[in-house]
Amino acid sequence: MFIKSDFFQYSLLVILLALGAVFYFFVFNDPFNRFICVVATTAFYFIWGILHHATYERLSLKIFIEYLLIGSLVILFFAFSLKLR
């Protein structure tokens, strides 16, 4: 069942991920600043996921590791694709 709390949580997620994309593509031109933007957006996604599952008492070690691994893969992907020196 989709309730108002879910709507707020998912709206917050979509808005902040969209802001991360806007900053990445239109604001930052330097690869290091883009990387910081990716790290910040990924950190928000990780925290949001943990809090979202904790709200419904569904947080488990498996879910925690899943968010941690997905976030780590995203950061690694961008670190290699931006060719940071």
C-alpha positions as a Markdown table, in Angstrom:
| # | Residue | x | y | z |
|---|---|---|---|---|
| 1 | Met | 0.0 | 0.0 | 0.0 |
| 2 | Phe | 1.4 | 3.4 | -1.1 |
| 3 | Ile | 0.9 | 6.0 | 1.7 |
| 4 | Lys | 1.9 | 9.7 | 2.1 |
| 5 | Ser | 5.1 | 8.8 | 3.8 |
| 6 | Asp | 6.1 | 6.7 | 0.8 |
| 7 | Phe | 5.3 | 9.5 | -1.6 |
| 8 | Phe | 7.4 | 12.0 | 0.4 |
| 9 | Gln | 10.3 | 9.5 | 0.6 |
| 10 | Tyr | 10.3 | 8.7 | -3.1 |
| 11 | Ser | 9.8 | 12.3 | -4.1 |
| 12 | Leu | 12.8 | 13.3 | -2.0 |
| 13 | Leu | 14.8 | 10.5 | -3.6 |
| 14 | Val | 13.9 | 11.6 | -7.2 |
| 15 | Ile | 14.4 | 15.3 | -6.5 |
| 16 | Leu | 17.9 | 14.8 | -5.0 |
| 17 | Leu | 19.0 | 12.3 | -7.7 |
| 18 | Ala | 17.8 | 14.8 | -10.3 |
| 19 | Leu | 19.7 | 17.6 | -8.6 |
| 20 | Gly | 22.8 | 15.4 | -8.5 |
| 21 | Ala | 22.4 | 14.9 | -12.3 |
| 22 | Val | 21.9 | 18.6 | -12.9 |
| 23 | Phe | 25.0 | 19.5 | -11.0 |
| 24 | Tyr | 27.0 | 16.8 | -12.7 |
| 25 | Phe | 26.0 | 17.8 | -16.3 |
| 26 | Phe | 25.5 | 21.5 | -16.1 |
| 27 | Val | 27.3 | 23.0 | -13.1 |
| 28 | Phe | 30.6 | 21.2 | -12.7 |
| 29 | Asn | 33.1 | 20.9 | -15.6 |
| 30 | Asp | 36.1 | 19.8 | -13.6 |
| 31 | Pro | 36.5 | 16.0 | -13.3 |
| 32 | Phe | 37.3 | 16.2 | -9.6 |
| 33 | Asn | 34.2 | 18.3 | -8.8 |
| 34 | Arg | 32.1 | 15.9 | -10.8 |
| 35 | Phe | 33.5 | 13.1 | -8.8 |
| 36 | Ile | 32.7 | 14.8 | -5.6 |
| 37 | Cys | 29.1 | 15.3 | -6.9 |
| 38 | Val | 28.9 | 11.6 | -7.7 |
| 39 | Val | 30.2 | 10.7 | -4.2 |
| 40 | Ala | 27.7 | 13.1 | -2.5 |
| 41 | Thr | 24.8 | 11.8 | -4.6 |
| 42 | Thr | 25.7 | 8.2 | -3.9 |
| 43 | Ala | 26.1 | 8.9 | -0.2 |
| 44 | Phe | 22.6 | 10.4 | -0.2 |
| 45 | Tyr | 21.3 | 7.3 | -2.0 |
| 46 | Phe | 22.9 | 5.0 | 0.5 |
| 47 | Ile | 21.6 | 6.9 | 3.5 |
| 48 | Trp | 18.2 | 7.2 | 2.0 |
| 49 | Gly | 18.0 | 3.4 | 1.4 |
| 50 | Ile | 19.1 | 2.6 | 4.9 |
| 51 | Leu | 16.6 | 5.0 | 6.5 |
| 52 | His | 13.8 | 3.9 | 4.2 |
| 53 | His | 14.2 | 0.2 | 5.1 |
| 54 | Ala | 14.8 | 1.1 | 8.8 |
| 55 | Thr | 11.5 | 3.0 | 8.8 |
| 56 | Tyr | 9.6 | -0.2 | 7.9 |
| 57 | Glu | 11.8 | -2.4 | 10.1 |
| 58 | Arg | 13.0 | -4.3 | 7.0 |
| 59 | Leu | 16.6 | -3.4 | 7.4 |
| 60 | Ser | 18.9 | -6.4 | 7.4 |
| 61 | Leu | 22.6 | -7.0 | 6.9 |
| 62 | Lys | 21.9 | -8.2 | 3.3 |
| 63 | Ile | 20.1 | -4.9 | 2.4 |
| 64 | Phe | 22.8 | -2.9 | 4.1 |
| 65 | Ile | 25.5 | -4.7 | 2.0 |
| 66 | Glu | 23.5 | -4.4 | -1.1 |
| 67 | Tyr | 23.3 | -0.6 | -0.8 |
| 68 | Leu | 26.9 | -0.4 | 0.1 |
| 69 | Leu | 28.0 | -2.5 | -2.9 |
| 70 | Ile | 25.8 | -0.6 | -5.4 |
| 71 | Gly | 27.1 | 2.7 | -4.1 |
| 72 | Ser | 30.7 | 1.5 | -4.2 |
| 73 | Leu | 30.3 | 0.3 | -7.8 |
| 74 | Val | 28.8 | 3.6 | -8.9 |
| 75 | Ile | 31.7 | 5.5 | -7.3 |
| 76 | Leu | 34.3 | 3.2 | -8.9 |
| 77 | Phe | 32.7 | 3.4 | -12.3 |
| 78 | Phe | 32.8 | 7.2 | -12.2 |
| 79 | Ala | 36.3 | 7.3 | -10.7 |
| 80 | Phe | 37.6 | 5.2 | -13.7 |
| 81 | Ser | 35.5 | 6.9 | -16.3 |
| 82 | Leu | 36.4 | 10.5 | -15.3 |
| 83 | Lys | 40.1 | 9.5 | -15.4 |
| 84 | Leu | 41.0 | 11.2 | -12.1 |
| 85 | Arg | 44.7 | 11.9 | -11.7 |
